[in-house]
């Protein structure tokens, strides 16, 4: 197998793994009792969700009953579903952020998003949705 074939195979395996994990997490969010337990386990009283994806909206819908979700942050200020969700642009988020937990709803782009926000969000307050719902991911 040459390097290009190997890279293509590794890319495919990574994307498949992320897609599989995303479906599993979406299913977990349907269990409100479980979501409540996970939010309580991390003692999250106030949080933002980063990412305008379906997963972010589902976390907002299932989590808002158990914690104060201030809104969904998205770099482009867009969201997958128009709902009663407050969508905040990254620049505006920088101005209003006040030491709350930030749950990143993207498994695929977690590291990139973390780099975007860690200049003003303490690393201890940045959490991947996989970590929130499944432990370490």
N, C-alpha and C positions, 0 to 999 in steps of 0.2 A: 504494500500500500504506500503510495507516495504522500508527500506532505499535504498537498491540496485535498486529496481524498480523506486523509486523516482529519484535517481541519473541518471539512464538510460534515463528516460523521460526528465529530465532537460538538459542532454547532447544533446539529439535529438532536443529539442526545440531551444537550443542555435545554434547548427549547421544549422538547418533549417533557423533560423533568419539571420545568417551570409550569407548563400547561397542566400537567397532572397534579402538581401541588396546588395550583390555583383552584382547580375544581374541588379538591379535597377541602380547602379552606372555605370556599363558597358554601359547601355543604355544612361545614361546622357552624357557620354563621346563621344557619336556619334554626339552630338549637339555642334559643334565648337563654335557657338556664346555663348552658355551657359558656356562652358569651359573658354572662354576668359573673360566673365563677372566675373566668380568665381576667376580666377587668378588675375584679376585686383582688385577685392574687397579686396583681401588680400595683394595687392601691392607686388606681388612676381616677382622680377626681375631676380633672379638666384635661382636655386633649384636643389636638387638631389632627386631621387625617390628611396626608399628603398624597395627591394623585387624583385625577379626574376620571378614574376607571369605574367599571361596574363593581369591582371588588370594594372600592372606596365607598361607593353609594350603599352597598349592602352592609358594610361595617357601620356606616352612619345610621342606617335604619335599625340595625339590631342593637347597636351600642348606646344609642341616645337615651334609651330607657334606664340605663344604669350609670351613666356618667354624663357630665356636661361636655358635649362635643361643640366646640366653638365654631367649627366650619371645616370645609374641605379646601385645602390649598392646592393650587395647580399653577405651574409656571406660566402656562398659556391662558389661564383663567377660564378654562373650558371644562365641562363635565359630560360624561357619557349619557346621563339621563337628566332631563330637566325635572326637578323636583323641588321640594321646599328646603333645599340645601343651600346654605350660604357658600359661594365659591369666592375664594380670595386669591388674588394674584400674588406672586412671590414677593414683589417689591412692597406691596401693602402689608403682607404678612410680617416682613422685617420690622415694620413700624409698630405693629400691634402685639407682637409676640412678647409674652411675659412669663417665661419659665414653665410653660405647660409641656406635657408629653406630646410628642409628634409621632404618630404611627404612619409609616410609609406603606401604602397599599400596593406597591409594585414590587414583586419579587425580582423581576428581571432587571430593573433599573435602580435597585436599592442603593448600591454603592455610589452611583452618579448623583442621586438625589441627596444622599448623606453629605457628599462633598459640597453641594449647592447650599445646604443649610447649616453646616457645622460651624460656619464663621460667626453665627449669632445664636445657634441652639447648642446647648451643652450636649456632648456625645451621650451622656447618660439619659438624656431626654429623647433621644432618637431611637425608635423601635421599629423593626420590620414586622409586618402583619403576621408572618410565619412564626416569629418569636412570641408575639402576643397570643396566638391561638394554638400553637403547637409546641412551644418551648424553643430551644435554639434551632435556627434554620440557617 
